[in-house]
Amino acid sequence: IEEQAEGAETPPPRLPIPATSQAVSEMIDNFRQRLRADDMESEEMFERLDPAAPHALGREPSPLVRVRERAMDLDLTFTPTQGTQTDPNENVVEGDRSVVALNAQAMLSTHQEALPHKHYVFRRVPAKRAERKYVASEDEAGLRAVRMVGCNTHSHDSLVWHADSGYFATAIACTIVVEDLETREQTMLSGHDDEISTLALNAEGTLLASVSGFADDTDPAARIFVWDTATGTMFRRLDYHHRGVQAMAWSMDSQYLLSIGTCQEGKLVVWDVVNNKVMAATDLVYAVHDARFTANSFEFVTVGHMHITFWLWTEDGMLHMQEKIAPNEQPNVHYTCIDIAQDGKSIFVGSSSGGISQWEVSADRNVCTGTWQTSQGELNIVRCRADRVITCGN
């Protein structure tokens, strides 16, 4: 406890937090009365000094006067917040009750539309592309990157590692950095013009998919590049999305790639990577944050706002879906991350409330077999390794 120094000014007392709408109205009325009293005292003192001054100066009102005028004219309708909850048993006028209810509903809608940290949001103003390009000849000194240090803080799932082969890559801005963890030698994979939002490595560690998280009007395609990890060359470019990509997932046989557009676009696409063909596509109603294929290449699961969705697609391009919610979860939760066990039959889903749910996936039914709660806040990553589940949250 710090003792107040002698002669120091005593801080003003803190105003109590009002508990009801009536208390808020009384506080506002008292504040307005104090403003009127202060204004009258200031005007009387000013007229005693120079009665003609207010009419002769003709200057603009001071900032303090403007603040007071705004305070007198503001529509300070009571809106319940976390610190000021309305009493449900309180007697208020019916009209005021409707205004309070509408304000509360607006606040709830705003909270529902807030995206979790897992969802990619492009935060940088895109740079203007150069109109001309100069390529140095072989006998001239050029400029090339030899090492990159750092990470892309806007993206997610932008670091991939294959345990068996040791392949390690991360996205930094619009460049993929492949690093040998033993020698620390780096190889740069370039080709994207805009910031990379996410990476996806197939089960064998032979194919790496990268995608831009943003597309502008001059080049309206958020391109997906598929790289051969052995040679470091890009052998496939997939163009469909126009407003960035949130998540990607490989099928276990590495033939199909699933891409999910950001909430600004809301597109879901299943690619045949080998033949560079769109097998199925649809619009999404809710924001989707992550996805995984099951053991069957024709089944995948997406997680997003309020729903865990189980999908089945056919070769004729038809998509069938079943929406589920985890038991004991909040009604407006975002399911933020997902991983599948090695057998391809059990999946684990993390949520923005820190919840984990386990599901058994089959052709007949999809059943939740267990839930538990972590204390990590919003979960960004969930990984299943053998008999363990690893989570990472805020």
C-alpha positions as CSV (number, residue, x, y, z in Angstrom):
1,I,0.0,0.0,0.0
2,E,1.5,3.3,-1.1
3,E,1.0,6.2,1.3
4,Q,0.0,9.5,-0.2
5,A,2.8,12.1,-0.2
6,E,2.3,15.1,2.0
7,G,0.8,18.0,0.1
8,A,-0.1,15.8,-2.9
9,E,-3.5,16.4,-4.5
10,T,-6.2,14.0,-3.5
11,P,-7.5,12.1,-6.5
12,P,-11.2,12.5,-7.2
13,P,-13.4,9.7,-6.1
14,R,-14.4,7.1,-8.7
15,L,-18.0,7.2,-9.8
16,P,-19.9,4.1,-8.9
17,I,-20.9,1.8,-11.7
18,P,-24.7,2.1,-12.1
19,A,-26.6,-1.2,-11.8
20,T,-29.9,-0.3,-13.5
21,S,-31.2,1.9,-16.3
22,Q,-32.9,4.2,-13.7
23,A,-29.5,4.7,-12.0
24,V,-28.0,5.6,-15.3
25,S,-30.7,8.1,-16.0
26,E,-30.2,9.8,-12.6
27,M,-26.5,10.0,-13.2
28,I,-27.0,11.7,-16.6
29,D,-29.5,14.2,-15.1
30,N,-27.1,15.1,-12.3
31,F,-24.3,15.5,-14.8
32,R,-26.5,17.9,-17.0
33,Q,-27.5,19.9,-13.9
34,R,-23.9,20.4,-13.0
35,L,-23.1,21.5,-16.5
36,R,-25.9,24.1,-16.4
37,A,-24.8,25.4,-12.9
38,D,-21.1,25.7,-14.1
39,D,-22.1,27.5,-17.3
40,M,-24.3,30.0,-15.3
41,E,-21.4,30.7,-12.8
42,S,-18.9,31.2,-15.7
43,E,-21.2,33.5,-17.6
44,E,-22.0,35.7,-14.5
45,M,-18.2,36.0,-13.7
46,F,-17.4,36.9,-17.3
47,E,-20.1,39.6,-17.4
48,R,-18.9,41.1,-14.2
49,L,-15.5,41.5,-15.7
50,D,-16.6,43.0,-19.0
51,P,-20.4,43.1,-19.7
52,A,-19.9,43.9,-23.4
53,A,-17.2,41.2,-24.0
54,P,-19.6,38.3,-25.0
55,H,-21.2,40.4,-27.7
56,A,-18.0,42.2,-28.9
57,L,-15.6,39.3,-29.2
58,G,-17.8,37.2,-31.5
59,R,-15.3,34.3,-31.3
60,E,-15.9,30.6,-31.7
61,P,-16.9,28.8,-28.5
62,S,-14.2,27.1,-26.6
63,P,-13.7,23.3,-26.9
64,L,-15.1,22.9,-23.3
65,V,-18.3,24.7,-24.4
66,R,-18.6,22.4,-27.4
67,V,-18.1,19.4,-25.2
68,R,-20.9,20.6,-22.9
69,E,-23.2,21.4,-25.8
70,R,-22.7,17.9,-27.1
71,A,-23.4,16.4,-23.7
72,M,-26.6,18.3,-23.4
73,D,-27.8,17.2,-26.9
74,L,-26.6,13.5,-26.8
75,D,-29.1,10.7,-26.9
76,L,-27.8,8.7,-24.0
77,T,-30.1,5.8,-24.2
78,F,-29.1,3.1,-21.7
79,T,-27.4,0.1,-23.2
80,P,-26.6,-2.8,-20.9
81,T,-23.0,-3.8,-20.8
82,Q,-21.0,-6.3,-18.8
83,G,-20.6,-3.8,-16.0
84,T,-24.1,-2.5,-16.1
85,Q,-26.7,-5.3,-16.4
86,T,-30.4,-4.4,-16.3
87,D,-32.5,-5.8,-13.5
88,P,-35.1,-8.1,-15.1
89,N,-37.6,-7.2,-12.3
90,E,-37.2,-3.5,-12.8
91,N,-40.3,-1.4,-13.7
92,V,-39.6,0.7,-16.7
93,V,-41.7,2.3,-19.4
94,E,-42.6,0.0,-22.2
95,G,-41.0,2.2,-24.8
96,D,-37.7,2.4,-22.9
97,R,-37.8,-1.4,-22.5
98,S,-38.1,-1.9,-26.3
99,V,-35.1,0.5,-26.9
100,V,-33.0,-1.4,-24.3
101,A,-33.9,-4.7,-25.9
102,L,-33.1,-3.5,-29.4
103,N,-29.7,-2.1,-28.2
104,A,-28.9,-5.4,-26.4
105,Q,-29.9,-7.3,-29.6
106,A,-27.6,-5.1,-31.7
107,M,-24.7,-5.7,-29.3
108,L,-25.3,-9.5,-29.4
109,S,-25.4,-9.4,-33.2
110,T,-22.1,-7.5,-33.3
111,H,-20.6,-10.0,-30.9
112,Q,-21.8,-12.9,-33.0
113,E,-20.3,-11.5,-36.2
114,A,-16.8,-11.1,-34.6
115,L,-14.4,-13.5,-36.1
116,P,-11.9,-15.5,-34.0
117,H,-8.2,-15.0,-34.2
118,K,-7.9,-18.1,-36.3
119,H,-9.7,-16.6,-39.3
120,Y,-7.3,-14.9,-41.7
121,V,-7.7,-11.1,-42.1
122,F,-5.5,-9.2,-44.5
123,R,-4.2,-6.2,-42.5
124,R,-1.6,-4.7,-44.8
125,V,-2.3,-2.2,-47.5
126,P,-1.2,-4.0,-50.7
127,A,1.8,-2.4,-52.4
128,K,1.5,-1.1,-55.9
129,R,3.1,-3.4,-58.4
130,A,6.0,-2.2,-60.5
131,E,5.1,-1.3,-64.1
132,R,8.5,-2.3,-65.4
133,K,10.8,-5.1,-64.4
134,Y,14.6,-5.3,-64.9
135,V,16.4,-8.6,-64.8
136,A,20.1,-8.4,-64.4
137,S,22.2,-10.4,-66.9
138,E,24.5,-13.2,-65.8
139,D,27.6,-11.0,-65.9
140,E,26.1,-8.3,-63.8
141,A,25.8,-8.1,-60.0
142,G,22.3,-8.9,-58.9
143,L,20.5,-8.9,-55.6
144,R,19.2,-12.1,-54.0
145,A,18.0,-13.1,-50.6
146,V,20.3,-15.5,-48.8
147,R,18.5,-15.8,-45.4
148,M,15.1,-14.8,-44.0
149,V,14.4,-14.4,-40.3
150,G,11.0,-14.0,-38.7
151,C,7.5,-15.1,-39.3
152,N,4.2,-14.0,-40.9
153,T,2.1,-13.0,-37.9
154,H,-1.1,-12.4,-39.9
155,S,-1.3,-15.9,-41.3
156,H,-2.1,-19.2,-39.6
157,D,-0.9,-22.8,-40.2
158,S,1.9,-21.2,-42.1
159,L,4.5,-23.6,-40.7
160,V,4.7,-27.2,-41.9
161,W,7.0,-30.1,-40.8
162,H,7.1,-33.7,-42.0
163,A,8.5,-35.8,-39.1
164,D,9.7,-38.7,-41.3
165,S,11.5,-36.8,-44.0
166,G,12.4,-33.7,-41.9
167,Y,10.9,-31.3,-44.4
168,F,10.4,-27.9,-42.8
169,A,8.9,-24.8,-44.4
170,T,7.3,-21.6,-43.3
171,A,5.7,-18.7,-45.0
172,I,7.2,-15.2,-44.6
173,A,5.1,-12.5,-46.3
174,C,4.9,-13.8,-50.0
175,T,7.9,-16.1,-49.8
176,I,8.1,-19.8,-48.7
177,V,11.3,-20.5,-46.7
178,V,12.4,-24.2,-46.8
179,E,15.1,-24.8,-44.1
180,D,17.3,-27.8,-43.4
181,L,17.1,-28.1,-39.6
182,E,20.5,-29.7,-39.4
183,T,22.6,-27.4,-41.6
184,R,20.2,-24.4,-41.3
185,E,20.5,-23.9,-45.0
186,Q,17.5,-22.1,-46.5
187,T,15.9,-22.3,-49.9
188,M,13.4,-19.6,-51.1
189,L,10.3,-20.5,-53.0
190,S,8.9,-17.4,-54.7
191,G,5.9,-16.8,-57.0
192,H,3.2,-15.3,-54.9
193,D,2.6,-11.6,-55.4
194,D,0.6,-11.2,-52.1
195,E,0.8,-12.4,-48.6
196,I,0.5,-16.1,-48.0
197,S,-2.3,-17.0,-45.7
198,T,-1.7,-20.7,-45.1
199,L,0.3,-23.8,-46.2
200,A,-0.8,-27.4,-46.5
201,L,1.6,-30.4,-46.7
202,N,0.3,-33.8,-47.9
203,A,0.7,-37.0,-45.8
204,E,3.8,-38.2,-47.6
205,G,5.5,-34.8,-47.4
206,T,6.0,-34.7,-51.2
207,L,3.5,-32.0,-52.1
208,L,3.2,-28.5,-50.6
209,A,0.3,-26.2,-51.3
210,S,0.5,-22.5,-50.7
211,V,-2.1,-19.8,-51.3
212,S,-2.4,-16.0,-51.2
213,G,-4.7,-14.6,-48.6
214,F,-5.6,-11.6,-50.6
215,A,-6.5,-10.6,-54.2
216,D,-7.0,-7.1,-55.6
217,D,-9.0,-5.8,-58.5
218,T,-6.0,-5.9,-60.9
219,D,-5.5,-9.6,-60.5
220,P,-8.7,-11.1,-59.1
221,A,-7.3,-14.6,-58.4
222,A,-6.0,-15.8,-55.1
223,R,-3.7,-18.4,-56.6
224,I,-2.9,-21.8,-55.1
225,F,0.5,-23.1,-55.9
226,V,1.4,-26.8,-55.6
227,W,5.1,-27.4,-55.1
228,D,7.3,-30.5,-55.5
229,T,9.1,-30.6,-52.2
230,A,12.0,-32.8,-53.6
231,T,12.9,-30.3,-56.4
232,G,11.4,-27.1,-55.0
233,T,9.6,-26.4,-58.3
234,M,6.0,-25.3,-58.7
235,F,4.2,-27.8,-61.0
236,R,0.5,-26.7,-60.6
237,R,-1.4,-23.4,-60.3
238,L,-5.0,-23.5,-59.2
239,D,-7.2,-20.5,-59.9
240,Y,-10.7,-20.2,-58.5
241,H,-10.9,-18.1,-55.4
242,H,-11.2,-14.3,-55.8
243,R,-11.1,-13.0,-52.2
244,G,-8.4,-15.1,-50.5
245,V,-8.2,-18.5,-49.0
246,Q,-8.7,-19.4,-45.3
247,A,-7.8,-23.1,-45.1
248,M,-6.6,-26.1,-47.2
249,A,-6.5,-29.8,-46.6
250,W,-5.1,-32.8,-48.6
251,S,-6.8,-36.1,-48.9
252,M,-4.9,-39.1,-47.5
253,D,-4.1,-40.4,-51.0
254,S,-2.8,-36.9,-52.0
255,Q,-5.0,-36.8,-55.1
256,Y,-7.5,-34.2,-53.9
257,L,-7.1,-30.8,-52.3
258,L,-9.8,-29.0,-50.4
259,S,-9.7,-25.2,-50.3
260,I,-11.9,-22.9,-48.2
261,G,-12.3,-19.2,-49.1
262,T,-12.2,-16.5,-46.5
263,C,-15.4,-15.1,-45.0
264,Q,-15.4,-12.3,-47.5
265,E,-15.8,-14.9,-50.3
266,G,-17.4,-18.0,-48.8
267,K,-16.4,-20.6,-51.4
268,L,-15.6,-24.3,-50.9
269,V,-13.7,-26.2,-53.7
270,V,-12.5,-29.8,-54.1
271,W,-9.6,-30.0,-56.6
272,D,-8.2,-33.0,-58.5
273,V,-4.6,-31.8,-58.3
274,V,-3.2,-34.3,-60.7
275,N,-5.6,-33.4,-63.5
276,N,-5.9,-29.7,-62.5
277,K,-9.7,-30.0,-62.3
278,V,-12.5,-28.7,-60.0
279,M,-14.4,-31.8,-58.8
280,A,-17.0,-29.9,-56.7
281,A,-17.7,-26.4,-55.5
282,T,-20.3,-24.6,-53.4
283,D,-21.1,-21.4,-51.5
284,L,-20.8,-21.4,-47.7
285,V,-23.4,-19.8,-45.5
286,Y,-21.2,-19.5,-42.3
287,A,-17.5,-18.6,-41.9
288,V,-15.3,-21.7,-42.0
289,H,-12.0,-21.7,-40.2
290,D,-10.4,-25.2,-40.8
291,A,-11.0,-28.5,-42.6
292,R,-9.7,-32.1,-42.8
293,F,-10.3,-35.1,-45.0
294,T,-11.3,-38.4,-43.4
295,A,-9.8,-41.8,-44.4
296,N,-12.2,-41.8,-47.3
297,S,-11.2,-39.3,-50.0
298,F,-14.8,-38.5,-50.7
299,E,-15.5,-37.4,-47.2
300,F,-14.2,-34.3,-45.3
301,V,-15.1,-32.2,-42.3
302,T,-15.2,-28.4,-41.9
303,V,-15.4,-26.4,-38.7
304,G,-16.7,-22.8,-38.4
305,H,-19.3,-20.6,-36.9
306,M,-21.7,-22.6,-34.8
307,H,-21.4,-25.8,-36.9
308,I,-19.2,-28.8,-37.5
309,T,-20.1,-29.9,-41.0
310,F,-19.6,-33.4,-42.4
311,W,-19.4,-33.5,-46.2
312,L,-19.7,-36.2,-48.8
313,W,-19.0,-35.5,-52.4
314,T,-19.5,-37.5,-55.5
315,E,-17.7,-37.6,-58.8
316,D,-20.6,-35.9,-60.6
317,G,-19.9,-32.8,-58.5
318,M,-22.7,-33.3,-56.0
319,L,-22.1,-32.3,-52.3
320,H,-24.0,-33.7,-49.4
321,M,-23.7,-32.2,-45.9
322,Q,-24.7,-32.9,-42.3
323,E,-24.3,-30.1,-39.7
324,K,-23.6,-31.0,-36.0
325,I,-22.9,-29.1,-32.8
326,A,-20.9,-30.3,-29.9
327,P,-22.7,-31.0,-26.6
328,N,-22.1,-28.6,-23.7
329,E,-20.9,-25.9,-26.0
330,Q,-21.9,-22.2,-26.0
331,P,-24.7,-21.4,-28.5
332,N,-22.7,-18.9,-30.5
333,V,-19.3,-20.6,-30.5
334,H,-16.8,-20.7,-33.3
335,Y,-15.3,-24.2,-34.0
336,T,-11.7,-23.0,-34.8
337,C,-9.5,-26.1,-35.4
338,I,-9.6,-29.8,-36.3
339,D,-7.4,-32.8,-36.6
340,I,-7.9,-36.4,-37.5
341,A,-6.4,-39.5,-35.9
342,Q,-4.1,-41.7,-37.9
343,D,-6.9,-44.3,-38.5
344,G,-8.9,-41.6,-40.2
345,K,-12.0,-42.4,-38.1
346,S,-11.7,-40.2,-35.1
347,I,-11.5,-36.4,-35.2
348,F,-10.9,-33.8,-32.6
349,V,-12.4,-30.3,-32.8
350,G,-11.4,-27.2,-30.8
351,S,-13.5,-24.1,-30.2
352,S,-13.2,-20.5,-29.4
353,S,-14.4,-21.2,-25.8
354,G,-11.5,-23.6,-25.2
355,G,-13.7,-26.7,-25.6
356,I,-12.6,-30.0,-27.2
357,S,-15.0,-32.5,-28.7
358,Q,-14.2,-36.0,-30.1
359,W,-16.2,-37.5,-33.0
360,E,-16.4,-40.9,-34.6
361,V,-16.8,-40.6,-38.4
362,S,-18.4,-43.3,-40.5
363,A,-20.5,-43.6,-43.6
364,D,-23.6,-44.4,-41.5
365,R,-23.4,-41.8,-38.8
366,N,-21.2,-39.1,-37.1
367,V,-21.3,-39.3,-33.4
368,C,-19.7,-37.2,-30.6
369,T,-18.1,-39.6,-28.2
370,G,-16.7,-37.1,-25.6
371,T,-16.1,-33.4,-24.7
372,W,-13.9,-31.7,-22.2
373,Q,-12.9,-28.1,-21.4
374,T,-9.4,-26.5,-21.5
375,S,-8.4,-23.2,-19.8
376,Q,-6.6,-21.9,-22.9
377,G,-9.2,-19.6,-24.3
378,E,-9.7,-19.7,-28.0
379,L,-7.9,-22.8,-29.4
380,N,-5.9,-22.2,-32.6
381,I,-4.4,-25.7,-33.0
382,V,-5.4,-29.2,-32.1
383,R,-3.2,-32.2,-33.0
384,C,-3.7,-35.9,-32.5
385,R,-0.6,-38.0,-32.0
386,A,-1.0,-41.6,-31.1
387,D,-2.9,-41.6,-27.8
388,R,-2.4,-37.9,-27.1
389,V,-4.1,-34.7,-28.1
390,I,-2.1,-31.5,-28.2
391,T,-3.8,-28.1,-28.1
392,C,-2.6,-24.5,-28.4
393,G,-4.7,-21.5,-27.4
394,N,-4.6,-17.9,-26.7
